[in-house]
């Protein structure tokens, strides 16, 4: 179980700089002003790294802990929606 959390952490830690670099390259920024409190350009797709890590850890839990199969199937279905 600790290995699954470690893999989840590492997948977030390693994929976040890649996603942020691509966000900067393709100019996916949160706009300043209005209701936002940002003072500079903030990439707004950093949640993809967290989702990716949660997805990877869910797949690992599905294969290594058989009691959670029903929850994982529901989770995968909701992610596809």
PyMOL commands that set and color helices and strands:
alter all, ss='L'
color gray80, all
select helices_A, chain A and resi 2-26+47-64+66-80
alter helices_A, ss='H'
color red, helices_A
select strands_A, chain A and resi 29-30+42-43
alter strands_A, ss='S'
color yellow, strands_A
deselect
rebuild
show_as cartoon
